[in-house]
Amino acid sequence: MLRPYRPHGDSLLMARPPLPARLLRRILIDGNHTIGEHVLVAGDHCGEMAQWLDELGFEVDAIDDSMERLSTRQSSGARFEIHFAKLDGSDDLGDRPFDLIIADELNLHRENLLCLPARQATAELLAQLSPQGELVIVREPGNPGHHDVACWTRHLACFPGQLETFEYPTPLFSREMYEWVIRRVRPEPFLTVSLKTPPEHLSMVEWCQHARRGLLTSSVSCCGAVQIQRRAA
């Protein structure tokens, strides 16, 4: 079961926003999320996002499905407590549902988004939301092999709810834009893909049933980028 984080000492200093302001407005303000809501942050950079949201006044928990990233954070003295989650239906994330879940670069979302483990990981996250809660998946520029809008749309198409996508160009004064000027490597845009759950409550079993019955589950690859990654490995 997750234990809530309580800031103390120098962690009370306001952290730098983990994403561009326009993207954070899209997630929090356009999504009608208010201070005090229960938020779960999952995946890469979850410590920075969780700390920033906590300092704003949200009630925040953080998980990751990578033991390697968790070990790296612990050795670097990370201030936010992050818990390991398998995202296979066996995790105890507490009894209180979340109003918002922000997922960024989970290991289970790095390869084929149409495979059953990837869809079941998303099903477990969706099962932790309150009715009409929101799952927001963030894709940041700079990492190779990222999935595009079409991949994420196909991945989430098997789940009920309201699906929206939003792309935001890389800010002018950023490391990615600097790489474009110096090395002529055009930066990818930031991407958010959100799914707002239906008004009626669905159990974990029901969400997982949607994942198993989803169109093309485990029968094809979501994109050619997955095959390129495997050949490179």
C-alpha positions as CSV (number, residue, x, y, z in Angstrom):
1,M,0.0,0.0,0.0
2,L,1.3,3.5,-0.9
3,R,2.2,5.8,1.9
4,P,1.7,9.6,1.3
5,Y,4.7,11.8,1.0
6,R,5.1,14.7,3.4
7,P,7.5,17.5,2.4
8,H,10.0,18.7,5.0
9,G,13.1,20.9,5.2
10,D,14.6,22.1,1.9
11,S,12.0,20.0,0.0
12,L,9.5,22.8,0.8
13,L,11.3,25.0,-1.8
14,M,9.2,25.1,-5.0
15,A,10.6,22.8,-7.6
16,R,11.1,23.7,-11.2
17,P,8.1,22.8,-13.3
18,P,8.8,19.4,-14.9
19,L,7.0,20.2,-18.2
20,P,6.4,23.3,-20.3
21,A,3.8,25.6,-18.7
22,R,1.4,25.2,-21.7
23,L,1.4,21.5,-21.3
24,L,0.8,21.6,-17.6
25,R,-2.1,24.0,-18.2
26,R,-3.5,21.4,-20.7
27,I,-3.3,18.6,-18.1
28,L,-4.4,20.5,-14.9
29,I,-6.5,23.4,-16.0
30,D,-8.1,22.2,-19.2
31,G,-8.6,18.8,-17.5
32,N,-10.5,20.6,-14.6
33,H,-8.2,19.2,-11.9
34,T,-8.1,21.2,-8.7
35,I,-5.7,21.5,-5.8
36,G,-6.3,18.8,-3.2
37,E,-7.2,16.0,-5.7
38,H,-5.6,12.6,-5.4
39,V,-3.0,12.2,-8.1
40,L,-0.8,9.2,-9.1
41,V,2.4,9.8,-11.1
42,A,3.9,6.8,-12.8
43,G,7.1,6.1,-14.8
44,D,10.2,8.1,-15.8
45,H,10.6,11.5,-14.2
46,C,7.8,10.7,-11.8
47,G,9.8,12.0,-8.8
48,E,10.1,15.5,-10.2
49,M,6.5,15.6,-11.3
50,A,5.3,14.2,-8.0
51,Q,7.3,16.7,-5.9
52,W,6.1,19.6,-8.0
53,L,2.4,18.6,-7.8
54,D,2.8,18.0,-4.0
55,E,4.2,21.5,-3.5
56,L,1.2,22.9,-5.4
57,G,-1.2,21.2,-2.9
58,F,-2.2,18.0,-4.6
59,E,-2.2,14.7,-2.7
60,V,0.4,12.7,-4.6
61,D,1.7,9.2,-4.8
62,A,4.4,7.9,-7.2
63,I,5.2,4.5,-8.8
64,D,7.6,3.1,-11.4
65,D,7.8,-0.3,-13.1
66,S,11.6,-0.1,-13.4
67,M,13.8,-1.3,-10.6
68,E,16.8,0.2,-12.4
69,R,15.4,3.7,-12.3
70,L,14.3,3.3,-8.7
71,S,17.8,2.2,-7.7
72,T,19.3,5.2,-9.5
73,R,17.0,7.6,-7.8
74,Q,17.7,6.1,-4.3
75,S,21.5,6.4,-4.9
76,S,21.1,10.0,-5.9
77,G,19.2,10.9,-2.8
78,A,15.8,11.5,-4.3
79,R,13.5,13.3,-1.9
80,F,10.1,11.8,-3.1
81,E,9.2,8.3,-2.1
82,I,8.5,6.2,-5.1
83,H,7.2,2.6,-5.0
84,F,7.8,-0.3,-7.4
85,A,4.7,-1.6,-9.3
86,K,4.6,-4.6,-11.6
87,L,1.4,-3.3,-13.3
88,D,0.3,-6.9,-13.9
89,G,-2.8,-6.7,-11.7
90,S,-1.0,-7.8,-8.5
91,D,-0.2,-4.3,-7.1
92,D,-1.7,-2.8,-3.9
93,L,-2.1,0.9,-4.7
94,G,-4.5,1.5,-1.8
95,D,-8.3,1.7,-1.5
96,R,-8.8,5.3,-2.3
97,P,-9.2,6.0,-6.1
98,F,-7.2,8.6,-7.9
99,D,-8.7,11.7,-9.7
100,L,-5.7,11.9,-12.1
101,I,-2.9,9.6,-13.2
102,I,0.0,10.9,-15.2
103,A,2.1,8.2,-16.9
104,D,5.5,9.0,-18.5
105,E,7.7,6.4,-20.2
106,L,6.7,3.3,-18.3
107,N,8.8,0.3,-19.3
108,L,5.7,-1.7,-20.3
109,H,4.8,1.1,-22.7
110,R,8.2,1.2,-24.5
111,E,7.6,-1.6,-27.0
112,N,4.5,-2.9,-28.8
113,L,1.5,-1.0,-27.4
114,L,-0.8,-3.6,-28.8
115,C,0.7,-6.5,-26.8
116,L,-1.4,-7.8,-23.9
117,P,1.1,-6.8,-21.1
118,A,1.1,-3.2,-22.3
119,R,-2.7,-3.0,-22.4
120,Q,-3.1,-4.8,-19.1
121,A,-0.7,-2.2,-17.5
122,T,-2.9,0.5,-18.8
123,A,-6.0,-1.4,-17.6
124,E,-4.6,-1.5,-14.1
125,L,-4.0,2.2,-14.1
126,L,-7.5,2.9,-15.3
127,A,-8.9,0.7,-12.6
128,Q,-7.3,3.0,-10.0
129,L,-9.3,6.0,-11.2
130,S,-12.5,7.3,-9.8
131,P,-15.4,7.5,-12.3
132,Q,-14.7,10.3,-14.8
133,G,-11.1,10.4,-13.6
134,E,-8.4,10.9,-16.2
135,L,-5.3,9.0,-17.3
136,V,-2.8,11.3,-19.1
137,I,0.1,9.7,-20.9
138,V,3.0,12.1,-21.6
139,R,5.6,11.7,-24.4
140,E,8.6,13.9,-24.0
141,P,11.0,14.6,-26.9
142,G,14.6,13.4,-26.9
143,N,14.3,9.6,-26.5
144,P,14.4,7.4,-29.6
145,G,11.7,5.0,-30.5
146,H,8.8,7.0,-29.1
147,H,5.3,6.0,-30.1
148,D,3.3,8.5,-32.1
149,V,-0.4,9.6,-31.8
150,A,-1.6,6.7,-34.0
151,C,0.1,4.1,-31.7
152,W,-1.4,5.5,-28.5
153,T,-4.8,5.9,-30.1
154,R,-4.8,2.3,-31.2
155,H,-3.5,1.2,-27.8
156,L,-6.4,3.0,-25.9
157,A,-9.1,2.3,-28.4
158,C,-10.2,-0.9,-26.6
159,F,-11.1,1.0,-23.4
160,P,-14.3,2.9,-22.8
161,G,-14.1,6.7,-22.2
162,Q,-13.3,10.0,-23.8
163,L,-10.0,10.0,-25.7
164,E,-8.1,13.2,-26.6
165,T,-4.6,13.9,-27.9
166,F,-2.6,17.1,-27.8
167,E,0.8,18.0,-29.3
168,Y,2.8,21.0,-28.2
169,P,6.0,22.1,-30.0
170,T,9.3,22.1,-28.2
171,P,9.9,25.4,-26.4
172,L,12.3,27.8,-28.2
173,F,14.8,28.0,-25.3
174,S,15.3,24.3,-24.6
175,R,18.0,21.6,-25.0
176,E,16.1,19.9,-27.8
177,M,15.8,23.2,-29.8
178,Y,19.6,23.8,-29.3
179,E,20.3,20.3,-30.8
180,W,18.2,21.3,-33.8
181,V,20.2,24.5,-34.3
182,I,23.6,22.9,-33.8
183,R,23.1,19.4,-35.2
184,R,20.1,19.9,-37.5
185,V,18.1,17.3,-35.5
186,R,14.5,18.4,-35.6
187,P,12.9,17.9,-32.2
188,E,9.7,15.9,-31.7
189,P,6.8,17.7,-30.1
190,F,5.6,17.0,-26.6
191,L,2.5,14.8,-26.7
192,T,-0.3,14.0,-24.3
193,V,-2.9,11.4,-24.8
194,S,-5.7,11.4,-22.2
195,L,-8.6,9.0,-21.5
196,K,-11.4,10.2,-19.2
197,T,-13.2,7.2,-17.7
198,P,-17.0,6.7,-17.9
199,P,-19.3,7.9,-15.2
200,E,-20.0,4.4,-14.0
201,H,-17.4,2.5,-12.0
202,L,-15.6,-0.4,-13.6
203,S,-13.7,-3.0,-11.7
204,M,-10.1,-4.2,-12.3
205,V,-11.6,-7.4,-13.9
206,E,-13.7,-5.4,-16.3
207,W,-10.9,-3.1,-17.4
208,C,-8.6,-6.2,-17.9
209,Q,-11.4,-7.8,-20.0
210,H,-11.4,-4.8,-22.3
211,A,-7.6,-5.1,-22.6
212,R,-7.8,-8.9,-23.5
213,R,-10.7,-8.4,-26.0
214,G,-9.1,-5.3,-27.6
215,L,-8.8,-5.2,-31.4
216,L,-5.5,-6.7,-32.6
217,T,-4.2,-7.4,-29.1
218,S,-1.0,-9.4,-29.3
219,S,-1.6,-10.1,-33.0
220,V,0.4,-7.2,-34.7
221,S,2.9,-4.6,-33.8
222,C,1.6,-1.0,-33.2
223,C,4.4,0.5,-35.4
224,G,7.6,-0.1,-37.3
225,A,9.6,1.6,-34.5
226,V,9.2,-1.4,-32.3
227,Q,10.8,-3.7,-34.9
228,I,13.7,-1.2,-35.4
229,Q,14.3,-1.2,-31.6
230,R,14.4,-5.0,-31.5
231,R,16.9,-5.2,-34.4
232,A,19.1,-2.6,-32.8
233,A,19.1,-4.6,-29.5
